[in-house]
Amino acid sequence: MAQTADPPISPSTQTSTATVQRKKFAAPPVKVACLSCRNEELPQDPLLVENYIDPGAGLRSLADIWQDSDAIYDDLFKDPLDDTLADVKAPMVRTYGGNNGAILNAYYIWIHPYFPIMPPPKCALTADQVVPLLESQSDKLEEPCSAISCAISAILALIPCPEDRNPLDPDAVAWRRKYSQFLAKSALESLESEDERPESSVEPSKALEESDVAVSREKFHPDVPVELESIIALDLLSVYEYAQRGNLKKMRARADSALMNAMSHSLHTRSNVEDEYSEARCRVWWMTYICVSQASIVNNTPPTFEVFTPSFTARHPIIQVDPEYS
């Protein structure tokens, strides 16, 4: 049986069929970029294929401008004082601009952990508010106004400033010691001026008849009465003369003066009255006791008082971690 041949397909029918069956995006691009343009679009530092498995692969890394992200904020909020002292190599000393609050805060930071002669702080401590004083700016110093603030500042002045790039330089050490000695002398002069009677040079008999006038000024510490500040200053100066100056004779003289002053205020006896100054009285007495005992030990001489006398009935300072007081 003969097979019937399919009818021929016209050219127009073939074109329409091919158009219908063509897939999307199968048409070639309208314009093919030249070889030089295509090379410019390629990355200059191509990443190896095996490195694409790393986290962040294919991302262009930022330039390593900042080693630490915190440095960005340090640069934005830079202390203007740092710019002034950035290239300064002159000797400088630690001061607090005559600010009693800053001096008291520095006492609790640097001195109180080793010499707790004052009650614990009543509020949280702040950052150390140091005001560096260059040796060439000695005419701009602000001297503290009381004996206790001068005595504390004399010890603090021996601690190098954080801005000092070469604190062990002989000139830097000499400047700190010189300024510290100036404050120690100022503390002694302040103690003398507080005990001075103006009428003594004019009418000595009148000065004998009148009673001593209490010192009227603002307290250095809210829980320390003004009359105890001179004892604290003498105890600190006793430590200063021993630890910094190496003068055992003056060390003992300052401690003995503090002892006589403390006993004149009856700090060595137990008081039945408990007030906001009770803790200060206990601490001042027993730290004075320690200073006098230490002076006798390092001088290799008998103490100037009976160490174990039963008349010393003052209670011991309160320590918060002591279970007896918790």
C-alpha positions as CSV (number, residue, x, y, z in Angstrom):
1,M,0.0,0.0,0.0
2,A,1.5,3.3,-1.0
3,Q,2.2,5.9,1.7
4,T,0.7,9.3,1.3
5,A,3.3,12.1,1.6
6,D,2.8,15.0,4.0
7,P,1.9,18.3,2.4
8,P,4.8,20.8,2.2
9,I,5.0,23.5,4.9
10,S,5.1,27.0,3.6
11,P,8.0,29.4,4.7
12,S,5.5,31.7,6.5
13,T,4.3,28.8,8.6
14,Q,7.9,27.8,9.5
15,T,8.7,31.3,10.7
16,S,5.7,31.6,12.9
17,T,6.4,28.1,14.5
18,A,10.0,29.0,15.2
19,T,8.9,32.3,16.8
20,V,6.5,30.5,19.2
21,Q,8.9,27.8,20.3
22,R,11.9,30.2,21.0
23,K,12.7,30.4,24.7
24,K,12.9,33.6,26.7
25,F,16.3,35.3,26.7
26,A,17.4,33.0,23.8
27,A,18.1,36.0,21.6
28,P,21.7,37.3,21.5
29,P,22.5,40.6,23.1
30,V,21.9,43.7,21.1
31,K,25.5,44.9,21.5
32,V,28.5,42.9,22.4
33,A,31.2,44.7,24.4
34,C,34.6,44.9,23.0
35,L,37.4,43.0,24.6
36,S,39.1,46.0,26.2
37,C,35.8,47.2,27.9
38,R,35.2,43.7,29.3
39,N,38.7,43.5,30.8
40,E,38.1,46.8,32.6
41,E,35.0,45.4,34.3
42,L,36.8,42.4,35.7
43,P,38.1,42.7,39.3
44,Q,41.7,43.6,39.5
45,D,42.3,41.2,42.4
46,P,40.2,38.1,41.6
47,L,39.4,35.8,44.5
48,L,40.3,32.2,44.1
49,V,37.5,29.7,43.9
50,E,38.5,27.8,47.0
51,N,38.3,31.0,49.0
52,Y,34.6,31.6,48.3
53,I,33.8,29.2,51.2
54,D,35.1,31.7,53.8
55,P,32.6,33.9,55.6
56,G,32.2,37.2,53.7
57,A,34.0,35.9,50.7
58,G,33.8,38.2,47.7
59,L,33.3,41.3,49.8
60,R,35.8,44.0,49.4
61,S,37.6,44.6,52.8
62,L,37.9,48.1,54.2
63,A,41.3,49.7,54.6
64,D,42.9,49.0,57.9
65,I,42.8,52.7,59.0
66,W,41.7,52.1,62.6
67,Q,43.4,49.3,64.5
68,D,40.7,49.7,67.2
69,S,37.2,51.0,66.7
70,D,37.3,52.8,70.1
71,A,40.0,55.0,68.6
72,I,37.4,56.7,66.5
73,Y,35.5,57.9,69.6
74,D,38.8,58.8,71.3
75,D,39.6,61.1,68.5
76,L,36.1,62.7,68.5
77,F,35.9,63.3,72.2
78,K,39.6,64.1,72.8
79,D,40.5,66.0,75.9
80,P,41.8,69.4,74.9
81,L,44.5,69.1,77.6
82,D,45.9,66.1,75.8
83,D,46.7,68.2,72.8
84,T,48.4,70.8,74.9
85,L,50.6,68.2,76.6
86,A,51.0,65.8,73.7
87,D,54.5,66.9,72.7
88,V,55.5,68.4,76.1
89,K,58.5,66.7,77.6
90,A,59.0,69.3,80.5
91,P,58.7,68.0,84.1
92,M,55.1,68.1,85.4
93,V,53.5,67.5,88.8
94,R,50.1,66.2,89.9
95,T,47.8,68.9,91.3
96,Y,44.1,69.3,91.9
97,G,43.7,73.1,91.5
98,G,42.8,73.7,95.1
99,N,39.6,71.7,94.7
100,N,38.9,70.1,98.1
101,G,36.4,67.7,96.5
102,A,39.0,66.4,94.0
103,I,41.7,66.2,96.7
104,L,39.4,64.1,98.9
105,N,38.4,61.9,96.0
106,A,42.1,61.3,95.2
107,Y,42.8,60.5,98.9
108,Y,40.3,57.6,98.7
109,I,41.9,56.4,95.4
110,W,45.6,56.6,96.4
111,I,46.0,56.9,100.2
112,H,43.0,55.4,102.0
113,P,43.7,51.8,101.0
114,Y,47.0,52.0,102.9
115,F,46.4,54.7,105.5
116,P,42.6,54.7,106.4
117,I,42.6,57.6,108.9
118,M,39.3,59.0,107.6
119,P,35.9,57.3,107.5
120,P,34.9,55.4,104.4
121,P,33.6,57.5,101.5
122,K,29.9,58.4,101.6
123,C,29.4,58.3,97.9
124,A,30.8,56.5,94.9
125,L,34.3,57.7,93.8
126,T,34.8,59.5,90.5
127,A,37.6,59.6,88.0
128,D,40.9,61.1,89.3
129,Q,40.7,64.9,88.4
130,V,44.3,65.6,87.9
131,V,45.5,69.0,86.8
132,P,49.1,68.7,85.6
133,L,51.4,71.6,86.5
134,L,54.5,72.1,84.4
135,E,57.7,73.3,86.0
136,S,57.6,76.4,83.8
137,Q,54.0,77.2,85.1
138,S,54.9,77.3,88.8
139,D,53.4,80.8,89.0
140,K,50.0,79.4,88.1
141,L,49.7,76.9,91.0
142,E,46.6,77.1,93.3
143,E,47.6,76.2,96.8
144,P,45.1,74.2,98.9
145,C,43.5,76.3,101.6
146,S,43.8,74.0,104.7
147,A,46.5,72.0,106.5
148,I,44.8,68.7,105.8
149,S,44.4,69.4,102.1
150,C,48.0,70.5,101.8
151,A,49.3,67.4,103.6
152,I,47.3,65.1,101.4
153,S,48.4,67.0,98.3
154,A,52.0,66.7,99.4
155,I,51.8,62.9,99.2
156,L,49.7,62.9,96.0
157,A,52.3,65.2,94.3
158,L,54.8,62.4,94.5
159,I,52.7,60.2,92.2
160,P,53.6,60.8,88.5
161,C,51.0,62.4,86.3
162,P,49.3,60.1,83.7
163,E,50.4,62.6,81.0
164,D,54.0,62.4,82.0
165,R,55.8,60.4,79.3
166,N,59.1,60.1,81.2
167,P,58.2,60.1,84.9
168,L,61.6,58.6,85.9
169,D,63.6,61.4,84.4
170,P,65.8,63.0,87.1
171,D,64.3,66.4,86.3
172,A,60.8,65.1,86.6
173,V,61.5,63.4,90.0
174,A,63.2,66.5,91.3
175,W,60.3,68.7,90.3
176,R,57.8,66.4,92.1
177,R,59.8,66.3,95.2
178,K,60.3,70.1,95.2
179,Y,56.6,70.7,94.8
180,S,55.7,68.1,97.5
181,Q,58.1,69.7,100.0
182,F,56.5,73.1,99.3
183,L,53.1,71.7,100.1
184,A,54.4,70.0,103.3
185,K,55.8,73.3,104.5
186,S,52.5,75.0,103.6
187,A,50.6,72.5,105.7
188,L,52.9,73.3,108.7
189,E,52.4,77.0,108.2
190,S,48.6,76.5,108.0
191,L,48.7,74.6,111.3
192,E,50.7,77.5,112.9
193,S,48.3,80.1,111.5
194,E,45.2,78.3,112.9
195,D,46.8,78.4,116.4
196,E,47.9,82.0,116.1
197,R,46.3,84.7,118.3
198,P,46.5,88.2,116.8
199,E,46.4,89.9,120.2
200,S,49.5,88.0,121.3
201,S,51.8,90.4,119.6
202,V,50.0,93.5,121.0
203,E,48.4,92.5,124.4
204,P,49.8,89.2,125.6
205,S,47.9,89.4,128.9
206,K,44.6,89.7,127.0
207,A,45.5,86.7,125.0
208,L,46.0,84.7,128.2
209,E,42.6,85.8,129.6
210,E,40.6,84.8,126.6
211,S,39.7,81.3,125.7
212,D,40.8,79.6,122.5
213,V,38.6,80.4,119.5
214,A,37.4,77.5,117.5
215,V,38.4,77.3,113.8
216,S,35.5,78.5,111.7
217,R,35.8,77.2,108.1
218,E,34.2,74.6,106.0
219,K,34.9,70.9,106.8
220,F,37.2,69.0,104.5
221,H,35.2,65.8,105.1
222,P,31.5,65.7,106.0
223,D,32.1,63.2,108.8
224,V,35.3,64.6,110.2
225,P,35.1,67.6,112.6
226,V,37.4,70.5,111.9
227,E,39.3,70.2,115.2
228,L,40.5,66.7,114.1
229,E,41.9,67.8,110.8
230,S,45.2,69.1,112.3
231,I,45.8,65.7,113.8
232,I,45.2,64.0,110.5
233,A,47.6,66.4,108.8
234,L,50.3,65.7,111.4
235,D,50.0,62.0,111.0
236,L,50.2,62.3,107.2
237,L,53.3,64.5,107.5
238,S,54.9,62.0,109.8
239,V,54.5,59.3,107.1
240,Y,55.8,61.8,104.5
241,E,58.9,62.6,106.5
242,Y,59.7,58.9,106.9
243,A,58.7,57.5,103.5
244,Q,59.9,60.4,101.3
245,R,62.4,62.5,103.2
246,G,64.0,59.8,105.3
247,N,64.0,62.2,108.3
248,L,63.4,60.1,111.3
249,K,63.7,63.0,113.7
250,K,60.9,65.0,112.0
251,M,58.9,61.8,111.6
252,R,58.8,61.3,115.4
253,A,58.2,65.0,116.1
254,R,55.1,65.1,113.8
255,A,53.7,61.9,115.4
256,D,54.3,63.1,118.9
257,S,52.5,66.4,118.1
258,A,49.6,64.4,116.8
259,L,49.5,62.3,119.9
260,M,49.4,65.2,122.2
261,N,46.7,66.9,120.2
262,A,44.6,63.7,120.1
263,M,44.9,63.2,123.9
264,S,43.9,66.8,124.5
265,H,40.6,66.0,122.7
266,S,40.2,62.8,124.8
267,L,40.2,60.6,121.7
268,H,41.9,57.8,123.6
269,T,38.9,57.3,125.9
270,R,35.6,55.6,125.0
271,S,32.7,57.9,124.6
272,N,29.2,57.0,125.5
273,V,27.9,59.4,122.9
274,E,27.6,58.0,119.3
275,D,27.2,60.6,116.6
276,E,28.3,61.2,113.0
277,Y,31.8,61.8,114.2
278,S,32.3,58.7,116.3
279,E,34.0,56.7,113.6
280,A,36.3,59.6,112.7
281,R,37.4,59.9,116.3
282,C,38.2,56.2,116.5
283,R,40.2,56.1,113.3
284,V,42.1,59.3,114.1
285,W,43.1,58.0,117.5
286,W,44.3,54.5,116.4
287,M,46.1,55.7,113.3
288,T,47.9,58.2,115.6
289,Y,48.7,55.4,117.9
290,I,50.2,53.4,115.0
291,C,52.2,56.4,113.8
292,V,53.8,57.0,117.2
293,S,54.5,53.3,117.6
294,Q,56.1,53.1,114.1
295,A,58.2,56.2,114.9
296,S,59.6,54.5,118.0
297,I,60.3,51.3,116.1
298,V,62.2,52.8,113.2
299,N,64.1,55.2,115.6
300,N,65.0,52.2,117.8
301,T,63.9,54.2,120.9
302,P,61.3,53.6,123.6
303,P,57.9,55.0,122.8
304,T,56.9,58.4,124.4
305,F,53.8,56.8,126.0
306,E,52.8,53.6,127.8
307,V,51.8,51.4,124.9
308,F,49.5,49.0,126.9
309,T,48.1,51.5,129.4
310,P,44.5,50.7,130.5
311,S,43.5,54.3,130.0
312,F,43.3,53.8,126.2
313,T,39.7,52.7,126.0
314,A,38.6,54.0,122.6
315,R,36.8,51.5,120.6
316,H,38.3,50.1,117.4
317,P,37.1,51.3,114.0
318,I,34.2,49.6,112.3
319,I,35.0,47.4,109.3
320,Q,32.0,46.6,107.2
321,V,33.2,43.0,106.4
322,D,33.6,42.3,110.2
323,P,30.7,39.9,111.1
324,E,30.5,41.5,114.5
325,Y,29.1,44.7,112.9
326,S,27.3,43.1,109.9
